[in-house]
């Protein structure tokens, strides 16, 4: 009970901190939109400050955490937030420095940090999904006569698909044929697993390094 209460507190703190960071990014976008219309430097300065506050929350997260409920740079809960805050920060930087952006060392460093943070979060998600998917050899459920062998594609023990290799060989003449079915079943299961752990990430998900 105590552990559940602690977990709820941690989740609530994460939600409040995330909301605060996104509020800064949202305010920055409002100021940037106004600046693009009025060209008032005060609006750009406000957008610069607010966008920096928004992205700083994510960049300041600890690299890892022993508890999955704690905030860290590998916590997938923060992925949408870093996408928004990072985008807003880069747009503000472009509006502020224009073509000189890539010659301003502080800008380049921060953009590299944003890219590294995004890549780290995505890699963490992919690693978790990859570890959850397995290929297991066994018999087809509910088929007892004859027993059908094959490979299961599972996610955390939950069967997603079964790829049959057929009944076991009963004599030497059948052995070669069965072996070919086993190889084909394993290849099919491996292909299904690969498809299961390789989502269709959008093109912006893995940007090239600056």
C-alpha positions in Angstrom: 0.0 0.0 0.0 2.8 2.4 0.9 4.6 1.7 -2.3 1.5 2.4 -4.3 1.1 5.7 -2.5 4.7 6.6 -3.2 4.2 5.7 -6.9 1.1 8.0 -7.1 3.0 10.9 -5.5 5.9 10.4 -8.0 3.5 10.3 -11.0 1.7 13.4 -9.7 4.9 15.3 -9.3 6.0 14.3 -12.9 2.6 15.4 -14.2 2.9 18.8 -12.5 6.5 19.4 -13.7 5.6 18.3 -17.2 2.6 20.6 -17.3 4.7 23.5 -16.0 7.4 22.9 -18.7 4.7 22.7 -21.5 3.1 25.9 -20.2 6.4 27.7 -20.7 6.7 26.3 -24.2 3.1 27.2 -25.0 3.6 30.7 -23.8 6.8 30.9 -25.9 4.9 29.9 -29.0 2.3 32.6 -28.3 5.0 35.3 -28.0 6.8 34.0 -31.1 3.5 34.1 -33.1 3.0 37.7 -32.0 6.6 38.6 -32.8 6.2 37.2 -36.4 3.2 39.6 -36.8 4.5 42.7 -35.0 8.3 42.3 -35.1 8.3 43.7 -31.5 11.6 42.7 -30.0 10.0 42.5 -26.6 7.9 39.5 -27.8 10.9 37.8 -29.2 12.8 38.3 -25.9 9.8 36.8 -24.0 9.7 33.8 -26.4 13.4 33.3 -25.9 13.1 33.2 -22.1 10.0 31.0 -22.0 11.2 28.5 -24.6 14.5 28.2 -22.7 12.6 27.5 -19.5 10.5 24.9 -21.3 13.3 22.9 -22.8 15.5 23.2 -19.7 13.2 21.0 -17.7 13.8 18.1 -20.0 17.5 18.7 -20.5 18.0 18.8 -16.7 16.3 15.4 -16.2 18.7 12.8 -14.6 20.1 10.4 -17.2 18.5 7.4 -15.6 16.4 6.4 -12.5 16.3 3.3 -10.5 12.5 3.5 -10.3 10.6 3.5 -13.6 8.1 5.9 -12.1 10.7 8.6 -11.5 11.6 11.3 -13.9 14.6 10.6 -16.2 15.8 11.0 -19.7 14.7 7.4 -20.5 11.1 7.9 -19.2 8.8 7.6 -22.3 6.2 9.6 -20.5 8.2 12.7 -21.4 8.6 12.0 -25.1 5.7 14.2 -26.4 6.9 17.0 -24.1 10.4 17.0 -25.4 9.1 16.9 -29.0 7.0 20.1 -28.4 9.5 21.9 -26.2 12.4 21.1 -28.5 10.5 22.2 -31.6 9.5 25.5 -30.0 13.0 26.2 -28.7 14.5 25.7 -32.2 11.9 27.8 -33.9 12.6 30.7 -31.4 16.4 30.3 -31.9 15.9 30.5 -35.7 13.7 33.7 -35.3 16.3 35.2 -33.0 19.6 34.4 -34.8 18.4 33.7 -38.4 21.1 32.4 -40.7 23.7 33.0 -38.0 22.1 30.2 -35.9 24.7 27.6 -36.9 27.5 29.9 -36.1 26.3 30.6 -32.5 28.1 28.0 -30.4 25.5 28.1 -27.6 22.7 27.5 -30.1 24.4 24.5 -31.7 25.2 23.0 -28.4 21.7 23.2 -27.1 20.2 21.8 -30.4 22.7 18.9 -30.2 21.5 18.3 -26.6 17.9 18.3 -27.7 18.6 15.8 -30.5 20.6 13.5 -28.1 17.8 13.6 -25.6 15.2 12.7 -28.2 17.3 9.9 -29.5 17.9 8.6 -26.0 14.2 8.5 -25.2 13.4 6.7 -28.4 16.2 4.2 -28.0 14.9 3.5 -24.5 11.4 2.8 -25.8 12.7 0.6 -28.6 14.9 -1.3 -26.1 12.0 -2.0 -23.8 9.8 -3.2 -26.7 12.6 -5.3 -28.1 13.2 -7.1 -24.8 9.5 -7.8 -24.4 9.2 -9.8 -27.6 10.5 -13.3 -27.8 10.4 -16.4 -30.1 9.7 -19.7 -28.3 9.6 -23.3 -29.5 6.6 -25.4 -28.4 3.4 -27.2 -29.3 0.3 -25.7 -30.7 -2.3 -25.2 -28.0 -5.4 -27.3 -28.3 -3.9 -29.7 -30.9 -3.1 -33.1 -29.3 -3.4 -35.7 -32.1 -1.0 -35.4 -33.7 1.0 -32.9 -31.6 1.9 -29.9 -33.8 5.2 -28.2 -33.1 6.3 -24.7 -34.1 7.4 -21.3 -32.9 5.5 -18.7 -30.9 6.0 -15.0 -31.2 5.2 -13.7 -27.7 5.2 -10.4 -26.0 5.9 -10.7 -22.2 4.6 -14.3 -22.4 1.4 -13.4 -24.3 1.2 -15.3 -27.5 0.8 -13.1 -30.6 1.2 -15.6 -33.4 2.0 -19.3 -33.8 4.0 -20.6 -36.8 3.6 -24.3 -37.4 6.3 -26.7 -38.3 3.9 -29.6 -38.3 4.0 -32.9 -36.5 7.3 -34.5 -35.5 8.9 -36.8 -38.0 7.9 -40.5 -37.5 10.6 -41.9 -39.7 13.9 -41.0 -41.4 12.2 -40.3 -44.7 10.1 -37.5 -43.1 13.0 -35.9 -41.2 14.4 -33.7 -44.0 11.0 -32.4 -44.9 10.2 -31.6 -41.2 13.6 -29.8 -40.8 12.7 -27.5 -43.7 9.4 -26.7 -42.1 11.2 -26.0 -38.8 13.5 -23.6 -40.6 10.6 -21.9 -42.4 8.6 -21.6 -39.2 11.5 -20.0 -37.3 12.1 -17.5 -40.2 8.5 -16.6 -40.2 8.5 -16.1 -36.4 11.6 -14.0 -36.5 10.1 -11.8 -39.2 7.0 -11.3 -37.2 9.1 -10.4 -34.1 11.1 -7.9 -36.2 7.9 -6.3 -37.4 6.6 -6.1 -33.9 9.7 -4.3 -32.5 10.3 -2.0 -35.4 7.6 0.7 -35.3 7.2 3.2 -38.2 8.9 6.2 -36.6 8.2 9.5 -38.4 11.1 11.1 -40.2 11.7 13.6 -37.5 12.2 10.9 -34.8 15.9 10.3 -35.6 17.2 13.6 -37.0 20.7 13.8 -38.3 23.3 15.2 -36.0 24.0 18.9 -36.2 
